[in-house]
Amino acid sequence: MKNASFLLQNIHDKHLNVFYQYGDCSHLENNITKAIINTFESLNAEEKRRFFKDIFEVSLPDGELVYKCFLQTKPDENIISELSDSNKLLFAFSPTGKSWGYEGIDTFDKDSIRKSIRDSLSQVYSDDTDLNKNVDITFKDTMDIINNRGDSIPDAWILVRHHEKYVFCVAMENKLYDLNPYQLINHCTKSLKLEKIEENQIKYCKYSTIFDELEDMEGYLVKDFLRYMYLLNYWEVNNLSQIKAMDDEHIDTYSNRRCVQLLKEVGNKPVEWHRGWMYRFETGNDYNRMVGMRYAKETKTFEVSLYFGSTQTSARNLYNKFKRDGYELKDTLIYGNSFHFQATYRKNLDDTYYKTENFDIHQYVSFWINHADLIWQTSQNDRQGILDEMNKGGIISKKEKERILEYTDNKGKLNISPEFGIYLTWSLEEAIELDEKGIFADTIRKEIDDVYQMLGIGRFQ
């Protein structure tokens, strides 16, 4: 984890310094706590009440409420003492949402502590005598630690006043991994002044739960808080609805991260970065060897790329299959020319791709069906004849033909790959809507399958 100083120096946002606790910049957990408190204070009265209900799981009384917040400063102890224990809560939050140590430590439940110690040590000691002896020793040591507690200063507080009377208080403790159970006990006894720690008086919470709930809340710092946590790598990319909290500077990176996750959901296979412009996975289908995906920031669209006939053998088999079994090419889809030559070790020669104005997929496929006998390993003389035929058939210009001939001169034998692409696209707005419904990956999978069936090459997966 990079420290807060480095991160904040590299964030270009006019609001994020609100969350930065000036002074010792190494205390990132202090900055995160401050960010949550500042964000809470940015909410209106209705959303503050909702924050308590959805995040703290506390229902506040009806009517006008006043909230008072503290950061690493204790409120008046008399206020805390006057509140009943049932109106006090310790909110313990971290990325994991749990404490380390034995179960029951946080609530002084001796039976649970002894049982969890036994469960743990039983993995080490097979002899009952040794096991019982070491359970007793470990239990005593643990209780000694519990009974020798230090001072208590929670990271933050929120006090709630109703009709000039304080009615609830929340003490907050944050850690950047697991929480410290002894520290939580200290807070309960010394700061919240609880006579007995009930199980429901410590509310454990993962960072991700806070983020999920805040996404739907209205407040002038909510989006900045979520963006801050995203930049600290605590807010995971798992749904495009989260893009609402991003600005244009980060949408490109965010959306491409989502492309990787979507491809994993669609293909259930390893995903890799391909040729410097998209992510992909291998399909295992000879006619269509990969499925690629990228977010095109210039058009704000998500694009899935399917390429057919990517090698000499697969292209020859594909066009012969079209001739034998028939095929369909729906005009509602987007098609692209992807003809190229390959070195004999199957390396694509990038400079043999060419652009086609007003590409006609029907003309292109029809040409190769009728000239499948040309799809073989080529010498320089062969390439001259093939490109001449392509020029006569109207699928390559004379200028591009001559450029490719010049480029491949003296390159020896090359494989010909009359590939074509089919592109499935969704606007950013369409993608967000599909992802919010939880059906974007399923939609991608179905549309790929529809293309496979249209071409008559089986089913996708």
C-alpha atoms as one frame of an Amber mdcrd trajectory, in Angstrom:
protein
   0.000   0.000   0.000   1.410   3.326  -1.012   1.347   5.881   1.757  -1.195
   8.670   1.903   1.337  11.378   1.128   2.311   9.816  -2.223  -1.286   9.116
  -3.211  -2.606  12.534  -2.354   0.204  14.252  -4.213  -0.895  12.366  -7.343
  -4.659  12.909  -7.103  -5.963  15.731  -9.254  -9.247  16.455  -7.485 -10.259
  19.651  -5.746 -12.163  17.872  -2.948  -9.880  15.048  -1.853  -7.752  17.249
   0.409 -10.851  17.404   2.659 -10.024  13.836   3.673  -6.349  14.484   4.328
  -5.406  14.804   7.980  -2.586  17.322   8.028   0.440  16.520  10.121   1.839
  12.999  10.168   0.721  11.759   6.746   1.611   8.128   7.478  -1.644   7.566
   9.421  -3.752   6.456   6.477  -6.386   4.877   8.718  -6.904   8.299  10.331
  -7.494   9.819   6.908 -10.034   7.130   6.023 -11.865   7.657   9.317 -11.869
  11.395   8.707 -13.169  10.801   5.186 -16.129   8.785   6.509 -16.982  11.393
   9.135 -16.706  14.253   6.614 -18.872  12.323   4.167 -21.470  11.625   6.869
 -21.556  15.343   7.701 -22.183  16.113   3.999 -25.461  14.153   4.025 -28.833
  15.806   4.541 -31.025  14.930   7.542 -32.864  12.126   5.760 -29.656  10.535
   4.468 -27.978  10.769   7.897 -30.883   8.823   9.358 -30.513   6.315   6.508
 -26.758   6.049   7.184 -27.535   5.000  10.772 -30.164   2.513   9.628 -28.257
   0.902   6.733 -24.681   1.007   8.029 -24.935   1.070  11.823 -28.220  -0.908
  11.804 -29.680   1.575  14.274 -33.194   3.058  14.053 -33.262   6.609  15.375
 -36.360   8.306  16.862 -38.655  10.355  14.652 -38.344  14.116  14.594 -35.513
  16.582  14.204 -32.083  15.227  15.154 -28.762  16.952  15.779 -25.478  15.122
  15.194 -22.171  15.961  16.798 -18.970  14.358  15.487 -15.525  13.984  17.049
 -12.189  12.799  15.630  -9.826  11.165  18.159 -11.287  13.358  20.853 -13.566
  12.071  23.600 -16.927  13.746  24.134 -18.070  14.753  27.608 -17.964  11.569
  29.737 -21.138  12.636  31.557 -23.070  12.458  28.285 -21.877   8.904  27.687
 -22.578   7.818  31.256 -26.155   9.132  31.135 -27.005   7.040  28.077 -28.344
   3.554  28.636 -26.109   0.719  27.462 -28.631  -0.218  24.770 -28.090   3.212
  23.172 -24.344   2.798  22.766 -22.550   1.141  19.875 -18.949   0.455  18.934
 -18.614   0.490  15.140 -15.547  -1.581  14.229 -14.663  -1.328  10.537 -11.798
  -2.505   8.363 -11.223  -4.099   4.938 -11.854  -7.550   6.474 -14.608  -6.553
   8.889 -13.303  -8.871  11.629 -10.889  -8.966  14.533  -7.919 -11.222  15.038
  -7.627 -13.531  18.019  -9.909 -16.121  19.566 -13.668 -16.047  19.186 -15.376
 -14.461  22.175 -12.469 -12.233  23.214 -14.354  -9.103  22.230 -17.304  -9.908
  24.511 -15.508 -11.570  27.485 -17.294 -14.830  26.678 -14.958 -17.177  28.552
 -16.615 -20.358  27.314 -16.274 -19.226  23.687 -12.659 -18.182  24.247 -11.762
 -21.544  25.797 -13.569 -23.438  23.022 -11.866 -21.495  20.223  -8.474 -22.011
  21.910  -9.176 -25.742  22.098 -10.312 -25.867  18.463  -7.100 -24.126  17.437
  -4.668 -26.141  19.568  -6.336 -29.463  18.697  -4.714 -29.057  15.292  -1.319
 -29.138  17.064  -1.696 -31.580  19.992  -3.096 -35.081  19.477  -2.549 -36.191
  23.095  -5.445 -35.102  25.366  -3.153 -34.446  28.346  -0.893 -32.149  26.324
  -3.919 -30.514  24.720  -5.667 -29.772  28.027  -2.448 -28.470  29.596  -1.772
 -26.069  26.735  -5.397 -24.949  26.536  -5.235 -23.968  30.244  -1.947 -22.098
  29.744  -3.160 -20.243  26.652  -6.510 -19.411  28.264  -4.787 -17.948  31.346
  -2.399 -15.906  29.198  -5.283 -14.587  27.142  -7.318 -13.560  30.183  -4.267
 -11.865  31.701  -3.968  -9.735  28.570  -7.670  -8.906  28.695  -7.458  -7.849
  32.336  -4.418  -5.629  31.814  -5.888  -3.098  29.471  -4.459   0.289  28.528
  -6.081   3.600  27.678  -8.961   4.031  25.224  -9.245   6.667  22.490 -11.647
   5.639  19.684 -10.882   7.011  16.221 -14.178   8.891  15.997 -17.557   9.487
  17.636 -21.036  10.430  16.483 -23.480  11.628  19.143 -27.182  12.069  18.368
 -29.396  14.602  20.161 -33.196  14.580  20.062 -35.277  17.285  21.763 -32.235
  18.715  23.539 -31.312  15.291  24.914 -28.628  12.905  23.741 -30.255   9.637
  22.703 -27.499   7.613  21.034 -23.741   7.462  20.601 -21.468   5.558  18.241
 -17.763   5.143  18.941 -15.769   4.171  15.838 -12.563   2.168  15.471 -10.824
   1.663  12.119  -7.942  -0.607  11.100  -6.315  -1.188   7.715  -6.614  -4.973
   8.137  -8.006  -6.986  11.088  -9.201  -5.153  14.179  -7.568  -5.523  17.597
 -10.046  -7.293  19.946  -8.371  -6.005  23.120  -8.610  -2.444  21.860 -12.307
  -2.985  21.143 -12.838  -4.254  24.692 -11.065  -1.174  26.023 -13.326   1.115
  24.034 -16.425  -0.678  25.271 -15.468  -0.527  28.937 -13.497   2.713  29.229
 -14.991   4.944  26.536 -18.555   3.640  26.152 -18.625   2.686  29.848 -20.565
  -0.507  29.253 -21.278  -2.602  32.334 -21.473  -5.731  30.195 -20.501  -6.137
  26.561 -23.380  -7.684  24.656 -22.730  -9.282  21.294 -24.750  -6.690  19.359
 -22.901  -3.734  20.910 -19.909  -4.226  18.651 -20.917  -3.841  15.025 -18.275
  -5.278  12.678 -18.297  -3.928   9.149 -16.212  -4.320   5.986 -15.158  -1.254
   4.032 -16.993  -2.685   1.029 -20.306  -2.674   2.920 -19.915   1.028   3.697
 -19.117   1.753   0.052 -22.086  -0.266  -1.231 -24.498   1.599   1.020 -23.011
   5.033   0.301 -23.270   4.553  -3.474 -27.028   5.184  -3.322 -26.876   8.109
  -0.907 -26.942  11.788  -1.807 -24.273  14.057  -0.363 -21.850  16.560  -1.838
 -18.820  14.487  -0.708 -20.128  10.975  -1.432 -18.638  10.685  -4.916 -15.346
  12.156  -3.740 -15.183   9.678  -0.860 -15.820   6.715  -3.174 -13.254   8.003
  -5.647 -10.749   8.416  -2.819 -11.259   4.806  -1.703 -11.003   3.639  -5.321
  -7.646   5.364  -5.694  -6.459   3.727  -2.471  -7.451   0.336  -3.980 -10.053
  -0.361  -1.288 -13.086   0.062  -3.534 -13.320  -2.914  -5.885 -14.535  -2.619
  -9.461 -17.407  -5.070  -9.751 -20.280  -3.217 -11.373 -20.491  -0.353 -13.842
 -23.042   1.426 -11.678 -19.977   2.531  -9.700 -18.918   4.638 -12.671 -21.402
   7.253 -11.490 -18.905   8.108  -8.763 -16.051   8.605 -11.219 -14.958  11.629
 -13.202 -13.764  11.515 -16.827 -10.137  11.234 -15.728 -10.723   7.783 -14.252
 -13.573   6.316 -16.342 -11.211   4.800 -18.925  -9.123   2.867 -16.374 -12.191
   1.898 -14.362 -14.096   0.620 -17.420 -11.174  -1.439 -18.711 -10.862  -3.088
 -15.309 -14.500  -4.035 -15.611 -13.819  -5.471 -19.092 -11.352  -7.917 -17.535
 -13.913  -9.046 -14.954 -16.654  -9.382 -17.568 -14.448 -11.516 -19.814 -13.677
 -13.804 -16.870 -17.404 -14.118 -16.163 -18.209 -14.756 -19.840 -15.441 -17.244
 -20.619 -14.420 -18.627 -17.216 -10.864 -18.645 -18.602  -7.634 -16.692 -18.052
  -7.692 -13.172 -19.499  -4.636 -11.471 -20.972  -3.704  -8.123 -22.502  -3.478
  -8.533 -26.277  -1.563  -6.544 -28.868  -1.659  -3.340 -26.853  -5.334  -2.510
 -27.325  -7.714  -5.049 -25.784  -8.136  -7.870 -23.273  -8.942 -11.365 -24.493
  -9.356 -15.037 -23.658  -8.794 -18.100 -25.849 -12.016 -19.905 -26.810 -10.728
 -23.267 -27.963 -12.913 -22.872 -31.089 -10.842 -23.196 -34.290 -13.092 -20.859
 -36.274 -13.025 -18.141 -33.613  -9.931 -18.497 -31.473 -10.437 -15.598 -29.097
 -12.946 -13.186 -27.621 -11.597  -9.684 -27.031 -13.041  -6.720 -25.159 -12.113
  -3.104 -24.552 -13.614   0.209 -23.519 -13.200   2.781 -26.299 -12.928   6.110
 -24.488 -13.117   8.110 -27.722 -16.657   6.837 -28.412 -17.555   5.842 -24.826
 -18.522   2.341 -25.909 -17.784  -1.203 -24.770 -16.704  -3.377 -27.666 -16.466
  -7.174 -27.886 -14.353  -8.333 -30.838 -14.770 -11.718 -32.532 -12.361 -12.714
 -35.316 -13.052 -15.575 -37.707 -10.543 -17.361 -39.949  -7.554 -16.079 -37.993
  -5.126 -18.644 -39.414  -4.656 -20.110 -42.857  -6.114 -23.498 -41.933  -9.068
 -22.171 -39.944  -9.918 -19.693 -42.735  -9.844 -22.382 -45.431 -12.019 -24.669
 -43.280 -14.429 -21.835 -42.493 -15.038 -20.738 -46.092 -15.364 -24.340 -47.265
 -17.914 -24.890 -44.489 -19.841 -21.805 -45.618 -19.881 -23.177 -49.182 -21.001
 -26.617 -48.038 -23.501 -25.779 -45.265 -24.532 -22.190 -45.968 -24.305 -19.203
 -43.647 -26.042 -15.959 -42.647 -24.667 -12.443 -42.173 -27.134 -10.100 -40.501
 -26.860  -6.507 -41.637 -27.580  -5.267 -38.097 -24.095  -6.342 -36.976 -20.816
  -4.461 -37.367 -18.220  -6.175 -39.575 -14.591  -5.416 -40.345 -11.913  -6.570
 -42.759  -8.991  -8.251 -40.999  -7.092  -9.804 -43.915  -3.369 -10.321 -43.277
  -0.363 -12.516 -43.924   1.390 -14.566 -41.259   4.967 -15.713 -41.016   5.180
 -19.492 -41.067   5.542 -19.517 -37.261   2.057 -17.902 -37.061   3.202 -14.390
 -36.272   0.853 -11.821 -37.774   2.579  -9.279 -40.038   0.943  -6.056 -38.892
   1.831  -4.110 -42.036  -0.146  -6.551 -44.205  -3.472  -5.527 -42.661  -5.229
  -2.904 -44.748  -8.147  -0.532 -44.333 -11.188  -0.789 -46.575 -13.558   2.075
 -47.204 -17.215   0.976 -47.215 -16.316  -2.607 -46.323 -18.884  -5.059 -47.729
 -18.891  -8.260 -45.678 -21.104 -10.080 -48.199 -18.703  -9.316 -51.049 -15.682
 -10.269 -48.913 -17.048 -13.626 -47.723 -18.425 -14.486 -51.164 -14.996 -13.817
 -52.724 -13.217 -16.174 -50.336 -15.838 -18.883 -50.680 -15.206 -18.820 -54.420
 -11.421 -18.567 -54.006 -10.816 -20.927 -51.087  -8.248 -22.665 -53.294  -6.034
 -19.560 -52.889  -5.823 -19.968 -49.118  -2.448 -21.692 -48.948   1.132 -20.899
 -48.032   2.362 -18.349 -50.559   5.599 -17.415 -52.280   6.253 -13.904 -53.599
   4.877 -14.898 -57.035   1.788 -16.482 -55.437   1.095 -13.307 -53.466   1.198
 -11.247 -56.658  -1.504 -13.449 -58.221  -3.668 -13.583 -55.089  -3.600  -9.825
 -54.553  -4.366  -9.266 -58.244  -7.460 -11.468 -57.873  -8.477  -9.588 -54.740
  -8.112  -6.295 -56.597 -10.229  -7.574 -59.504 -12.827  -8.796 -56.995 -13.053
  -5.315 -55.474 -11.907  -6.255 -51.968  -8.537  -4.475 -52.035  -7.464  -1.249
 -53.699  -4.598  -1.113 -56.155  -2.675   1.167 -53.799  -2.962  -1.255 -50.847
  -2.131  -4.199 -53.101   1.115  -2.597 -54.214   2.006  -1.525 -50.662   1.614
  -5.069 -49.327   3.566  -6.557 -52.229   6.432  -4.178 -51.589   6.377  -4.875
 -47.847   6.416  -8.674 -48.290   9.118  -8.662 -50.958  11.980 -11.015 -49.999
  10.043 -12.339 -46.961   9.860 -15.842 -48.380   6.862 -18.066 -47.874   3.954
 -16.607 -45.903   0.582 -17.969 -44.813  -2.524 -16.134 -46.011  -5.253 -15.356
 -43.470  -8.430 -13.852 -44.958  -9.869 -13.087 -41.528 -12.904 -10.920 -40.762
 -14.208  -9.419 -37.542 -17.635  -9.056 -35.970 -17.988  -6.380 -33.305 -20.638
  -6.237 -30.590 -20.984  -2.824 -28.989 -22.804  -1.164 -26.112 -22.838   2.512
 -25.247 -21.667   3.474 -21.775 -25.270   4.167 -20.757 -26.463   0.783 -22.067
 -23.605  -1.018 -20.324 -24.347   0.682 -16.987 -28.017  -0.267 -17.235 -27.213
  -3.909 -18.035 -24.617  -4.147 -15.257 -26.962  -2.586 -12.707 -29.440  -5.347
 -13.532 -26.660  -7.922 -13.174 -27.063  -9.197 -16.747 -24.202  -7.616 -18.724
 -22.030 -10.762 -18.755 -25.052 -12.919 -19.650 -25.958 -10.503 -22.455 -22.435
 -10.649 -23.887 -22.454 -14.446 -23.710 -25.843 -14.668 -25.458 -24.878 -12.283
 -28.266 -21.675 -14.217 -28.937 -23.720 -17.416 -29.056 -26.146 -15.760 -31.511
 -23.196 -14.941 -33.806 -21.936 -18.533 -33.629 -25.352 -19.888 -34.571 -25.736
 -17.321 -37.359 -22.470 -18.499 -38.919 -23.291 -22.157 -38.311 -20.151 -22.914
 -36.281 -21.821 -24.468 -33.246 -22.634 -22.944 -29.860 -20.482 -20.642 -27.767
 -19.335 -22.815 -24.850
